[in-house]
Amino acid sequence: MAFRNLYIESDVHLSIKNEQLVLQKDEEYTFPLEDINSICIDSLKTNISTYTLRKIVEHDIVLYICDEKHMPTGILLGTSNYSRKLRNLKRQLDMPKPVLKRIWQEIVKQKISNQARVLKLLDFETEYNSLMNMRDAVLSGDSTNIEARAAALYFKTIFGNDFTRRKDDFYNSALNYGYAIVRGMISRSLVMYGFEPSMGIFHHNQLNAFNLSDDIIECFRPLVDLYIINNIELQENLDSSTKRKIYNVINTLMLIDGKSYNISTAIENVVKSLATSFESKENQIKLPVLDGIREYRYA
């Protein structure tokens, strides 16, 4: 199982030799391709060949490209690893709307449950109870938009009454960076399972190529929130060392069916259950449960 997540912030040269990724600058470092889960290139001077990019795609490695502000702006994903793409596309198009609404209801309920868990771990007992009551009131398709009301209470509780997700500040930059990393891993799994990521369950922005990723990520967002609260100190700007810390959220654990999985495997289990739901035209989605911040330990 792939387990290495590489963060590159200097002007190295990347190449392939004997099925290994070679990082070369003053010294040379090698990593078996089969061990690599993701690569984040946070340097505008990193050199990489087309052949290396092809091998990265062949091994289902997520490759993030960052801009001059060190924020992920691009994701390299393979498109030919799933042999039944057309079949899955037809299933997405033919999925009954009532089932999609029930799936979205489950996603919203689990997202709010995970947000409530964050508040409980931070000793906000009253607000925790309020969120749990909101969760129980979510209807099919979240027709009363409880998700937005829960989010407003949640973020003001943990970041203060003046906080909004639209502000251009340190915590929003940190959250957006963490979300982008997890979103890229979700997009990788969706493509691997033959989904068309632009066709969402709830999100339908015509300018968004990853609407379905934005549906699936909702239950994972509270993990990023808690990770940043626990591990990242408030500062003026989001520097490269802080981004390295946030990138490590990939190595944390969540529960599915009572079992612990690292984020990459948890995402795959969610996407696999979504594929089962689309095949059966029934809601069989399995969603991640927040269980604090625990890091996956590799043997």
C-alpha positions in Angstrom: 0.0 0.0 0.0 1.3 3.5 -0.9 2.2 5.4 2.2 4.7 8.1 1.4 3.5 11.7 0.9 6.3 13.9 -0.5 6.4 17.7 0.0 8.9 19.4 -2.3 9.8 23.0 -1.7 13.2 23.4 -3.4 14.5 23.4 -7.0 15.1 19.7 -7.3 15.2 17.6 -10.5 12.7 14.8 -10.6 13.3 11.7 -12.7 12.5 8.0 -12.9 15.1 5.2 -12.6 14.3 1.5 -12.1 10.7 2.2 -11.1 11.9 4.7 -8.5 11.3 8.4 -8.2 14.7 10.2 -8.1 15.0 13.6 -6.3 18.3 15.2 -7.2 19.9 18.4 -6.0 23.1 18.4 -4.0 22.4 14.8 -3.1 20.3 12.1 -4.7 17.3 10.5 -2.9 15.2 7.6 -4.3 11.7 6.4 -3.5 9.9 3.3 -4.9 6.9 4.5 -7.0 4.7 1.9 -5.4 5.3 3.5 -2.0 4.2 7.0 -3.0 0.7 8.1 -2.3 1.0 11.8 -3.2 3.5 14.5 -4.2 3.1 18.2 -3.5 5.5 20.4 -5.6 5.7 23.8 -3.8 8.5 25.3 -5.9 8.4 27.1 -9.2 11.8 25.9 -10.1 11.3 22.1 -9.7 12.2 20.3 -13.0 10.2 17.3 -14.1 10.0 15.4 -17.4 7.0 14.2 -19.3 8.1 10.6 -18.8 8.2 11.2 -15.0 4.7 12.6 -15.1 3.5 9.6 -17.1 4.9 7.2 -14.5 3.4 9.2 -11.7 0.0 8.8 -13.4 0.5 5.1 -14.1 1.0 4.5 -10.3 -2.1 6.5 -9.3 0.0 9.0 -7.4 -1.7 12.3 -6.7 0.5 15.2 -7.9 -0.3 18.7 -6.6 1.2 21.8 -8.2 1.3 25.1 -6.1 1.4 28.7 -7.3 3.6 31.6 -6.3 1.5 32.0 -3.2 2.2 28.3 -2.3 -1.4 27.3 -2.6 -2.4 24.1 -4.6 -3.8 25.2 -7.9 -3.5 22.0 -10.0 -3.9 18.3 -9.7 -2.6 15.7 -12.0 -4.9 12.7 -12.3 -4.9 9.7 -14.6 -7.9 9.1 -16.9 -7.3 5.6 -18.3 -7.1 3.4 -15.3 -10.7 2.4 -15.2 -12.1 0.2 -18.0 -15.8 0.9 -17.5 -15.9 4.7 -17.6 -19.0 4.8 -19.9 -20.9 2.4 -17.8 -20.3 4.5 -14.6 -21.2 7.7 -16.5 -24.5 6.2 -17.5 -25.1 5.2 -13.8 -24.4 8.8 -12.7 -26.9 10.1 -15.3 -29.5 7.6 -14.4 -29.3 7.8 -10.6 -32.8 8.5 -9.2 -33.1 12.0 -7.6 -34.7 10.7 -4.4 -31.7 8.5 -3.8 -29.3 11.3 -4.5 -31.2 13.4 -2.0 -31.0 10.7 0.7 -27.2 10.4 0.0 -26.8 14.1 0.4 -28.9 14.0 3.6 -26.5 11.4 5.0 -23.5 13.4 4.0 -24.8 16.6 5.7 -25.8 14.7 8.9 -22.3 13.1 9.1 -20.6 16.4 8.4 -22.6 18.0 11.3 -21.8 15.0 13.5 -18.1 15.5 12.9 -18.3 19.2 13.5 -20.1 18.5 16.7 -17.4 16.1 17.7 -14.8 18.9 17.1 -16.8 21.1 19.5 -17.0 18.4 22.1 -13.3 17.8 22.0 -12.7 21.5 22.5 -15.1 21.6 25.5 -18.0 23.5 23.9 -20.7 21.3 25.4 -23.7 23.6 24.8 -22.8 24.2 21.2 -22.1 20.5 20.7 -25.7 19.7 21.8 -27.0 22.4 19.5 -25.3 20.9 16.5 -26.5 17.4 17.4 -30.1 18.7 17.5 -29.5 20.3 14.1 -28.2 17.0 12.7 -31.3 15.2 13.8 -33.4 17.8 11.9 -31.7 17.4 8.5 -34.3 16.4 5.9 -33.9 14.6 2.6 -31.7 16.7 0.3 -31.2 19.1 3.3 -34.2 21.0 1.9 -34.2 23.5 4.9 -30.4 24.2 4.5 -29.5 23.2 8.0 -25.9 22.6 6.8 -25.3 26.4 6.4 -26.8 27.2 9.9 -24.7 24.5 11.5 -21.6 25.8 9.8 -22.3 29.4 11.0 -22.6 28.3 14.6 -19.6 25.9 14.3 -17.1 28.4 12.9 -18.1 31.2 15.2 -17.7 28.9 18.1 -14.2 27.8 17.3 -12.8 30.9 15.7 -14.8 33.8 17.3 -18.0 35.7 16.4 -16.2 37.9 13.8 -15.0 34.9 11.8 -16.5 34.1 8.3 -15.3 31.7 5.7 -15.1 34.6 3.2 -12.5 36.6 5.1 -9.0 36.7 3.8 -7.1 35.8 6.9 -4.6 33.3 8.2 -7.0 30.6 9.4 -9.0 30.6 6.2 -5.8 30.3 4.2 -4.8 27.4 6.4 -8.2 25.7 6.1 -8.3 26.2 2.3 -4.8 24.6 2.0 -5.8 21.6 4.0 -9.1 21.2 2.1 -7.3 21.4 -1.2 -5.0 18.5 -0.2 -7.9 16.3 0.8 -10.0 17.3 -2.2 -7.2 16.2 -4.5 -7.1 12.8 -3.0 -10.8 12.5 -3.3 -10.6 13.5 -7.0 -8.0 10.8 -7.5 -10.2 8.1 -6.1 -13.3 9.2 -8.0 -11.4 9.1 -11.3 -9.9 5.7 -10.4 -13.4 4.3 -9.9 -14.7 5.7 -13.2 -16.8 8.6 -11.9 -17.2 11.9 -13.8 -16.0 14.3 -11.0 -17.9 17.3 -12.5 -21.3 15.7 -11.9 -22.1 16.2 -8.3 -24.8 15.0 -6.0 -25.5 18.4 -4.6 -22.9 20.7 -6.0 -23.6 21.7 -9.7 -21.4 24.6 -10.5 -20.8 24.5 -14.3 -17.4 26.1 -13.8 -16.3 23.4 -11.3 -14.7 20.3 -12.7 -14.8 18.6 -9.3 -18.4 19.0 -8.0 -18.5 15.4 -6.8 -15.3 15.9 -4.9 -16.8 18.9 -3.2 -19.8 16.6 -2.1 -17.5 13.9 -0.7 -15.1 16.2 1.1 -17.8 17.6 3.4 -17.4 14.9 6.0 -13.6 15.3 5.9 -13.5 19.0 6.5 -13.9 18.9 10.3 -10.8 16.7 10.5 -8.8 19.4 8.7 -10.4 22.0 11.0 -9.4 20.1 14.2 -6.0 19.3 12.9 -5.2 23.0 12.2 -6.6 24.1 15.6 -4.5 21.5 17.4 -1.3 21.8 15.4 -1.0 25.2 13.8 -0.3 28.5 15.7 -1.8 31.8 14.6 0.7 33.8 12.5 0.8 36.6 10.1 1.2 34.6 6.9 1.0 30.9 5.9 4.6 30.1 5.4 6.2 27.0 3.9 7.0 25.3 7.2 3.3 25.6 8.2 2.2 24.2 4.9 4.4 21.2 5.5 2.6 20.6 8.9 -0.8 21.0 7.3 0.1 18.6 4.5 0.7 15.9 7.2 -3.1 15.8 7.7 -2.9 13.1 5.0 -1.4 10.8 7.7 -4.3 11.1 10.1 -7.0 8.5 10.8 -10.8 8.4 10.6 -13.3 5.6 11.4 -15.5 3.8 8.9 -17.7 1.0 10.3 -15.8 1.3 13.6 -12.4 0.6 12.0 -9.5 3.1 11.7 -8.2 4.0 8.3 -5.7 6.6 7.1 -7.3 9.4 5.0 -6.3 7.9 1.7 -7.9 4.5 2.5 -10.9 6.1 4.2 -11.6 8.1 1.0 -11.3 5.0 -1.1 -13.8 3.2 1.1 -16.3 6.1 0.8 -15.9 6.2 -3.0 -16.2 2.5 -3.3 -19.5 2.6 -1.3 -20.7 5.4 -3.6 -20.0 3.2 -6.6 -22.1 0.5 -4.9 -24.9 3.0 -4.3 -24.9 4.0 -8.0 -24.8 0.4 -9.1 -27.7 -0.6 -6.9 -29.6 2.7 -7.1 -29.9 2.6 -3.3 -28.2 4.6 -0.6 -25.3 2.4 0.6 -22.8 5.1 1.2 -20.3 4.7 4.1 -19.0 7.9 5.6 -16.0 8.8 7.9 -16.4 9.4 11.6 -14.1 11.9 13.3 -12.3 10.2 16.2 -10.0 13.0 17.4 -6.5 13.5 15.8 -4.6 10.3 15.6 -1.7 9.8 13.2 -1.2 6.6 11.2 1.9 4.8 12.2 3.7 2.9 9.4 5.3 -0.4 10.4 
